[in-house]
Amino acid sequence: MIASYVVNERALARARRLIRGRQYVLNSDWGDAQPQAKDENAFLASHSWSEYGEWHLGLTEGASDETKARHAFVYGDFRRLHRTGLIACHYRAAEWRHKEIELAAHDLLQLLDRSSA
């Protein structure tokens, strides 16, 4: 069974704030930049689950709130939004037919590209 997700509105708001504040990386290797488990643990050691969630475009339906399993489609490195992170979210959501997440990532990508042009 494929997990289902809802769009995390708080994450959308944070991503828009990061774009407006020019807190982004336009060119990065997402494979290197995306947070690993140790990065997530370090962030959670000094931040709330709510803040952690703001870096994930999707919320897994049915997963407990204060768990990593609840949060999906990370788009930044806990400091800045990454364009390649948005592309990865868009691609993965499209691949698995999570249309709402796909469209949210697409809209953020368009906003970023307009803002950074």
GROMACS elastic network, one bead per residue, 0.5 to 0.9 nm:
[ bonds ]
;  ai    aj funct       b0    kb
    2    96     6  0.82702   500
    3    60     6  0.68369   500
    3    61     6  0.73750   500
    3    62     6  0.89917   500
    4    59     6  0.84172   500
    4    60     6  0.60136   500
    4    61     6  0.57360   500
    4    62     6  0.85959   500
    4    98     6  0.74369   500
    5     8     6  0.88381   500
    5    58     6  0.56814   500
    5    59     6  0.52802   500
    5    61     6  0.53938   500
    5    72     6  0.80993   500
    5    98     6  0.72185   500
    5   100     6  0.84025   500
    5   101     6  0.77143   500
    6     9     6  0.89453   500
    6    57     6  0.84494   500
    6    58     6  0.56165   500
    6    59     6  0.53157   500
    6    60     6  0.66930   500
    6    61     6  0.67898   500
    6    98     6  0.88299   500
    6   100     6  0.72784   500
    6   101     6  0.73348   500
    7    10     6  0.88743   500
    7    11     6  0.83061   500
    7    12     6  0.81420   500
    7    56     6  0.89921   500
    7    57     6  0.58896   500
    7    59     6  0.63496   500
    7   100     6  0.64834   500
    7   101     6  0.58204   500
    7   104     6  0.74800   500
    8    11     6  0.53275   500
    8    12     6  0.65197   500
    8    13     6  0.89101   500
    8    53     6  0.79769   500
    8    54     6  0.75576   500
    8    56     6  0.70735   500
    8    57     6  0.51659   500
    8    58     6  0.51686   500
    8    59     6  0.58679   500
    8    71     6  0.88484   500
    8   101     6  0.87476   500
    9    12     6  0.50090   500
    9    13     6  0.62635   500
    9    14     6  0.86786   500
    9    54     6  0.84314   500
    9    57     6  0.76914   500
    9    58     6  0.87729   500
   10    13     6  0.51055   500
   10    14     6  0.62336   500
   10    15     6  0.86300   500
   10    50     6  0.88036   500
   10    53     6  0.78725   500
   10    54     6  0.56093   500
   10    55     6  0.87668   500
   10    56     6  0.89769   500
   10    57     6  0.84269   500
   11    14     6  0.50395   500
   11    15     6  0.60530   500
   11    16     6  0.85458   500
   11    51     6  0.89751   500
   11    53     6  0.68030   500
   11    55     6  0.56543   500
   11    56     6  0.58990   500
   11    57     6  0.54992   500
   11    58     6  0.81967   500
   12    15     6  0.51126   500
   12    16     6  0.61849   500
   12    17     6  0.86362   500
   12    54     6  0.76632   500
   12    55     6  0.86816   500
   12    56     6  0.85856   500
   12    57     6  0.65845   500
   12   104     6  0.76227   500
   12   105     6  0.87668   500
   12   108     6  0.78841   500
   13    16     6  0.51793   500
   13    17     6  0.62552   500
   13    18     6  0.86923   500
   13    54     6  0.82044   500
   14    17     6  0.50207   500
   14    18     6  0.61432   500
   14    19     6  0.86177   500
   14    54     6  0.62754   500
   14    55     6  0.76148   500
   15    18     6  0.50387   500
   15    19     6  0.61985   500
   15    20     6  0.86331   500
   15    54     6  0.81145   500
   15    55     6  0.77652   500
   15    57     6  0.89507   500
   15    75     6  0.83804   500
   15    76     6  0.87976   500
   15    80     6  0.89263   500
   15    81     6  0.67839   500
   15   108     6  0.74650   500
   16    19     6  0.50783   500
   16    20     6  0.61416   500
   16    21     6  0.84821   500
   16   108     6  0.72188   500
   16   111     6  0.80243   500
   16   112     6  0.84470   500
   17    20     6  0.50865   500
   17    21     6  0.59816   500
   17    22     6  0.84481   500
   17    23     6  0.83768   500
   18    21     6  0.50210   500
   18    22     6  0.59984   500
   18    24     6  0.66911   500
   18    80     6  0.69855   500
   18    81     6  0.66137   500
   19    23     6  0.59562   500
   19    24     6  0.64526   500
   19    81     6  0.75287   500
   19   108     6  0.86240   500
   19   111     6  0.77369   500
   19   112     6  0.60628   500
   19   115     6  0.72574   500
   19   116     6  0.85468   500
   20    23     6  0.76990   500
   20   112     6  0.85466   500
   20   115     6  0.74901   500
   21    24     6  0.84035   500
   22    25     6  0.87221   500
   22    80     6  0.88015   500
   22   115     6  0.83533   500
   22   116     6  0.81002   500
   23    79     6  0.77495   500
   23    80     6  0.51503   500
   23    81     6  0.64197   500
   23    82     6  0.88968   500
   24    76     6  0.83161   500
   24    79     6  0.85020   500
   24    82     6  0.55833   500
   24    83     6  0.72940   500
   24   112     6  0.86793   500
   25    28     6  0.66930   500
   25    76     6  0.89029   500
   25    80     6  0.67478   500
   25    81     6  0.62947   500
   25    83     6  0.62417   500
   25    84     6  0.83284   500
   26    81     6  0.86570   500
   26    82     6  0.62535   500
   26    83     6  0.51704   500
   26    84     6  0.73571   500
   26   112     6  0.88490   500
   26   113     6  0.89839   500
   26   116     6  0.83513   500
   27    30     6  0.89016   500
   27    82     6  0.76074   500
   27    83     6  0.68310   500
   27    84     6  0.69527   500
   28    31     6  0.86414   500
   28    32     6  0.79824   500
   28    33     6  0.68494   500
   28    82     6  0.71324   500
   28    83     6  0.77048   500
   28    84     6  0.63942   500
   28    85     6  0.87551   500
   29    32     6  0.54716   500
   29    33     6  0.60633   500
   29    34     6  0.84507   500
   29    84     6  0.70771   500
   29    85     6  0.89905   500
   30    34     6  0.54054   500
   30    82     6  0.77223   500
   30    83     6  0.87143   500
   30    84     6  0.56142   500
   30    85     6  0.59989   500
   30    88     6  0.78373   500
   31    34     6  0.59663   500
   32    35     6  0.82454   500
   33    36     6  0.87137   500
   33    76     6  0.79784   500
   33    77     6  0.64795   500
   33    82     6  0.82100   500
   33    85     6  0.84525   500
   34    74     6  0.76952   500
   34    75     6  0.77291   500
   34    76     6  0.66075   500
   34    77     6  0.57420   500
   34    82     6  0.86251   500
   34    85     6  0.72165   500
   35    38     6  0.78099   500
   35    39     6  0.54010   500
   35    40     6  0.63119   500
   35    74     6  0.81401   500
   35    76     6  0.76908   500
   35    77     6  0.55797   500
   35    78     6  0.77637   500
   36    39     6  0.52124   500
   36    40     6  0.63343   500
   36    41     6  0.87122   500
   37    40     6  0.50701   500
   37    41     6  0.61238   500
   37    42     6  0.85704   500
   38    41     6  0.50795   500
   38    42     6  0.61000   500
   38    43     6  0.85944   500
   39    42     6  0.51054   500
   39    43     6  0.61662   500
   39    44     6  0.85907   500
   39    77     6  0.83843   500
   39    78     6  0.85350   500
   40    43     6  0.51330   500
   40    44     6  0.61160   500
   40    45     6  0.86044   500
   40    52     6  0.80580   500
   40    68     6  0.87565   500
   40    78     6  0.84371   500
   41    44     6  0.50670   500
   41    45     6  0.61305   500
   42    45     6  0.51498   500
   42    46     6  0.70715   500
   42    47     6  0.87944   500
   43    46     6  0.57160   500
   43    47     6  0.59045   500
   43    48     6  0.85740   500
   43    52     6  0.73822   500
   43    78     6  0.73777   500
   44    48     6  0.62528   500
   44    49     6  0.68536   500
   44    51     6  0.85612   500
   44    52     6  0.67938   500
   45    48     6  0.81595   500
   47    50     6  0.81292   500
   47    51     6  0.62201   500
   47    52     6  0.69609   500
   48    51     6  0.51950   500
   48    52     6  0.63132   500
   48    53     6  0.86205   500
   49    53     6  0.60285   500
   49    54     6  0.87061   500
   49    65     6  0.81510   500
   49    66     6  0.58879   500
   49    67     6  0.79401   500
   49    68     6  0.88974   500
   50    53     6  0.50897   500
   50    54     6  0.65193   500
   50    66     6  0.82773   500
   51    54     6  0.52337   500
   51    55     6  0.73886   500
   52    55     6  0.58608   500
   52    56     6  0.76418   500
   52    68     6  0.89408   500
   52    71     6  0.84199   500
   52    78     6  0.79502   500
   53    56     6  0.54195   500
   53    57     6  0.81593   500
   53    58     6  0.86775   500
   53    59     6  0.81671   500
   53    68     6  0.87480   500
   53    70     6  0.84122   500
   53    71     6  0.61141   500
   53    72     6  0.86298   500
   53    74     6  0.88316   500
   54    57     6  0.74686   500
   54    74     6  0.89099   500
   55    71     6  0.85522   500
   55    72     6  0.88947   500
   55    73     6  0.82281   500
   55    74     6  0.55866   500
   55    75     6  0.61855   500
   55    76     6  0.63293   500
   55    77     6  0.81080   500
   55    78     6  0.67403   500
   55    81     6  0.84878   500
   56    59     6  0.74439   500
   56    71     6  0.57945   500
   56    72     6  0.54209   500
   56    73     6  0.51091   500
   56    75     6  0.63142   500
   56    76     6  0.83041   500
   57    71     6  0.78448   500
   57    72     6  0.65148   500
   57    73     6  0.53083   500
   57    74     6  0.63741   500
   57    75     6  0.72412   500
   57    89     6  0.79875   500
   57   101     6  0.67549   500
   57   104     6  0.77349   500
   57   105     6  0.76532   500
   58    70     6  0.82890   500
   58    71     6  0.60490   500
   58    73     6  0.56473   500
   58    74     6  0.80786   500
   58   101     6  0.64953   500
   59    63     6  0.82147   500
   59    65     6  0.88646   500
   59    69     6  0.85862   500
   59    70     6  0.54514   500
   59    72     6  0.59470   500
   59    73     6  0.84930   500
   60    63     6  0.57497   500
   60    64     6  0.87263   500
   60    69     6  0.69795   500
   60    71     6  0.61043   500
   60    72     6  0.67029   500
   61    64     6  0.87022   500
   61    70     6  0.73850   500
   62    65     6  0.88637   500
   62    70     6  0.79239   500
   63    66     6  0.87501   500
   63    67     6  0.75454   500
   63    68     6  0.89663   500
   63    69     6  0.62763   500
   63    71     6  0.86431   500
   64    67     6  0.59605   500
   64    68     6  0.88270   500
   64    69     6  0.76064   500
   64    70     6  0.60722   500
   65    68     6  0.84684   500
   65    69     6  0.85388   500
   65    70     6  0.58844   500
   65    71     6  0.84963   500
   66    69     6  0.85572   500
   66    70     6  0.71728   500
   67    70     6  0.54869   500
   67    71     6  0.74481   500
   68    71     6  0.55134   500
   68    72     6  0.80867   500
   69    72     6  0.73208   500
   71    74     6  0.78454   500
   72    89     6  0.89871   500
   73    85     6  0.84772   500
   73    86     6  0.85527   500
   73    88     6  0.81429   500
   73    89     6  0.53793   500
   73    90     6  0.87550   500
   73    92     6  0.82053   500
   73    93     6  0.81950   500
   73   101     6  0.82765   500
   74    77     6  0.82154   500
   74    85     6  0.69849   500
   74    86     6  0.81821   500
   74    88     6  0.88329   500
   74    89     6  0.71542   500
   75    78     6  0.88630   500
   75    80     6  0.88136   500
   75    81     6  0.60705   500
   75    82     6  0.62250   500
   75    83     6  0.79071   500
   75    84     6  0.79720   500
   75    86     6  0.53062   500
   75    87     6  0.85189   500
   75    88     6  0.78610   500
   75    89     6  0.67858   500
   75   105     6  0.88263   500
   76    79     6  0.69850   500
   76    80     6  0.55529   500
   76    82     6  0.51405   500
   76    83     6  0.83757   500
   76    84     6  0.88402   500
   76    85     6  0.60390   500
   76    86     6  0.80798   500
   77    80     6  0.58036   500
   77    81     6  0.67455   500
   77    82     6  0.74263   500
   77    85     6  0.87971   500
   78    81     6  0.78482   500
   81    84     6  0.88250   500
   81    85     6  0.73056   500
   81    86     6  0.80342   500
   82    86     6  0.65333   500
   82    87     6  0.87185   500
   83    86     6  0.51887   500
   83    87     6  0.63234   500
   83    88     6  0.86737   500
   83   109     6  0.70331   500
   83   112     6  0.76800   500
   83   113     6  0.87747   500
   84    88     6  0.60750   500
   84    89     6  0.85747   500
   85    88     6  0.50242   500
   85    89     6  0.61989   500
   85    90     6  0.85799   500
   86    89     6  0.50246   500
   86    90     6  0.60870   500
   86    91     6  0.85174   500
   86   105     6  0.57273   500
   86   106     6  0.77381   500
   86   108     6  0.74443   500
   86   109     6  0.63738   500
   87    90     6  0.50477   500
   87    91     6  0.60335   500
   87    92     6  0.85056   500
   87   105     6  0.73627   500
   87   106     6  0.79705   500
   87   109     6  0.74113   500
   88    91     6  0.51205   500
   88    92     6  0.59843   500
   88    93     6  0.83553   500
   88   105     6  0.89157   500
   89    92     6  0.52922   500
   89    93     6  0.59409   500
   89    94     6  0.83945   500
   89   101     6  0.76841   500
   89   102     6  0.70503   500
   89   105     6  0.62897   500
   89   106     6  0.88669   500
   90    93     6  0.52702   500
   90    94     6  0.60283   500
   90    95     6  0.84667   500
   90   101     6  0.71986   500
   90   103     6  0.74514   500
   90   104     6  0.80648   500
   90   105     6  0.51897   500
   90   106     6  0.62053   500
   90   109     6  0.88073   500
   91    94     6  0.51374   500
   91    95     6  0.59632   500
   91    96     6  0.86681   500
   91   102     6  0.73434   500
   91   105     6  0.89770   500
   92    96     6  0.62691   500
   92    97     6  0.83811   500
   92    98     6  0.83725   500
   92   102     6  0.79072   500
   93    96     6  0.53490   500
   93    97     6  0.57977   500
   93    99     6  0.66715   500
   93   100     6  0.82935   500
   93   101     6  0.59449   500
   93   103     6  0.86932   500
   93   105     6  0.86122   500
   94    98     6  0.61322   500
   94    99     6  0.65294   500
   94   101     6  0.82305   500
   94   102     6  0.55523   500
   94   103     6  0.87330   500
   95    98     6  0.78967   500
   96    99     6  0.85389   500
   97   100     6  0.87735   500
   97   101     6  0.89055   500
   97   102     6  0.78910   500
   98   101     6  0.56811   500
   98   102     6  0.61619   500
   98   103     6  0.88055   500
   99   103     6  0.61142   500
   99   104     6  0.85622   500
  100   103     6  0.52421   500
  100   104     6  0.61625   500
  100   105     6  0.86621   500
  101   104     6  0.50579   500
  101   105     6  0.61411   500
  101   106     6  0.84697   500
  102   105     6  0.52985   500
  102   106     6  0.61229   500
  102   107     6  0.87117   500
  103   107     6  0.60837   500
  103   108     6  0.85736   500
  104   107     6  0.52099   500
  104   108     6  0.62853   500
  104   109     6  0.86157   500
  105   108     6  0.51450   500
  105   109     6  0.60968   500
  105   110     6  0.86663   500
  106   109     6  0.50644   500
  106   110     6  0.62585   500
  106   111     6  0.86748   500
  107   110     6  0.51365   500
  107   111     6  0.62264   500
  107   112     6  0.86197   500
  108   111     6  0.50069   500
  108   112     6  0.60643   500
  108   113     6  0.85510   500
  109   112     6  0.50518   500
  109   113     6  0.61063   500
  109   114     6  0.85742   500
  110   113     6  0.51447   500
  110   114     6  0.61407   500
  110   115     6  0.85060   500
  111   114     6  0.52067   500
  111   115     6  0.60447   500
  111   116     6  0.85524   500
  112   115     6  0.50564   500
  112   116     6  0.59796   500
  112   117     6  0.83959   500
  113   116     6  0.52535   500
  113   117     6  0.59032   500
  114   117     6  0.54336   500
